[in-house]
């Protein structure tokens, strides 16, 4: 896989999500096999995901070296953030440096792939929509 192929896969994933209202994704290729993706995805409830990844393409797959998936309400209140920043509060976790922040504090968490992040957001949004027939 090449760097541009990975970006194409991500953009295809975004385009298939029915809850996305708009997106602003920036991509920088770093020769020969690395890249940076940063951007914001806004959903139909005006919540937003700010994402960043620094990755290297390896023969055995994609190695994401740094990441952050910061999901907030329309009022910019934290819903969750997955990242691998060297947070001292996450040091006791077996997943360190990977962890998850929520409004209830920090939790042990492995790095989710971006599809899992979108699935988590989609589930939350679908649960908040009025049910049909109401």
C-alpha positions in Angstrom: 0.0 0.0 0.0 1.1 3.5 -0.7 0.4 6.7 1.3 -2.2 8.0 -1.2 -4.0 4.7 -1.2 -4.4 4.9 2.6 -5.8 8.4 2.3 -8.2 7.2 -0.4 -9.4 4.4 2.0 -10.0 7.0 4.7 -11.9 9.3 2.4 -14.0 6.5 1.1 -14.9 5.5 4.7 -16.0 9.1 5.4 -18.1 9.3 2.3 -20.1 6.2 3.3 -21.0 7.5 6.7 -24.6 8.8 6.6 -24.1 11.0 9.7 -21.3 13.2 8.3 -22.4 16.7 7.3 -19.0 17.9 6.1 -15.3 17.3 6.4 -12.1 19.3 6.1 -9.2 16.9 5.8 -5.6 18.0 5.2 -3.0 15.5 4.1 0.7 15.8 3.8 2.8 13.1 2.2 6.3 12.7 3.6 8.6 10.8 1.3 9.1 8.0 0.9 6.5 6.1 3.0 5.1 8.4 5.7 2.2 10.9 5.9 0.2 13.2 8.2 -3.5 13.5 8.2 -5.3 16.3 10.1 -8.8 17.5 9.9 -12.2 18.0 11.2 -15.4 16.0 10.5 -18.7 17.6 11.4 -21.8 15.4 11.9 -25.5 16.0 11.4 -25.9 16.9 15.1 -23.1 19.5 14.8 -20.8 17.4 16.9 -17.3 17.2 15.5 -14.3 14.9 15.4 -10.8 16.5 15.2 -8.4 13.9 14.0 -4.7 13.6 13.5 -2.4 10.8 12.5 1.2 10.5 11.7 1.9 7.2 10.1 4.4 5.1 8.2 3.5 2.6 5.5 5.3 -0.7 6.2 5.3 -3.9 4.1 3.2 -5.5 6.8 0.7 -2.6 7.1 0.2 0.9 8.4 2.1 1.9 11.5 0.4 4.8 13.2 3.1 6.5 15.3 1.0 9.4 16.8 -2.7 9.9 16.8 -5.6 11.8 18.3 -9.3 11.4 17.8 -11.0 14.2 19.7 -14.8 14.1 19.6 -16.9 17.0 21.0 -20.5 18.2 21.2 -21.7 21.2 19.1 -20.8 23.3 22.2 -17.2 21.9 22.1 -17.7 19.8 25.3 -15.6 16.6 25.3 -17.4 13.4 24.5 -14.2 11.4 24.1 -10.6 11.6 22.9 -8.4 8.7 22.0 -4.7 9.5 21.9 -1.2 8.3 22.6 0.2 11.4 24.1 2.5 10.7 27.0 -0.1 11.6 29.7 1.3 10.8 33.2 -2.2 9.8 34.3 -2.2 7.0 31.7 1.2 5.5 32.8 -0.4 2.8 35.0 -2.4 1.5 32.0 -1.2 -1.6 30.2 -2.1 0.2 27.0 0.2 3.1 27.7 0.7 5.5 26.0 -2.7 4.8 24.3 -5.7 5.8 26.4 -9.2 7.3 26.2 -10.4 10.5 27.8 -14.1 10.9 28.6 -16.2 13.4 30.6 -15.7 10.9 33.5 -11.9 10.9 33.3 -9.2 8.9 31.7 -9.5 5.2 30.8 -7.3 2.4 29.6 -7.8 1.9 25.8 -6.0 0.5 22.9 -5.8 2.6 19.8 -9.0 2.1 17.8 -8.8 2.2 14.0 -10.6 5.1 12.4 -13.5 2.9 11.4 -14.1 1.9 15.1 -14.1 5.6 16.0 -16.7 6.4 13.3 -18.8 3.4 14.4 -18.7 4.7 18.0 -19.8 8.1 16.9 -22.4 6.8 14.5 -23.9 4.6 17.3 -24.1 7.7 19.6 -25.7 9.8 17.0 -28.2 7.1 16.0 -29.2 6.7 19.7 -29.9 10.4 19.9 -32.1 10.7 16.8 -35.9 10.7 17.3 -37.3 7.3 16.5 -39.5 6.9 13.4 -43.1 7.0 14.3 -42.7 9.3 17.3 
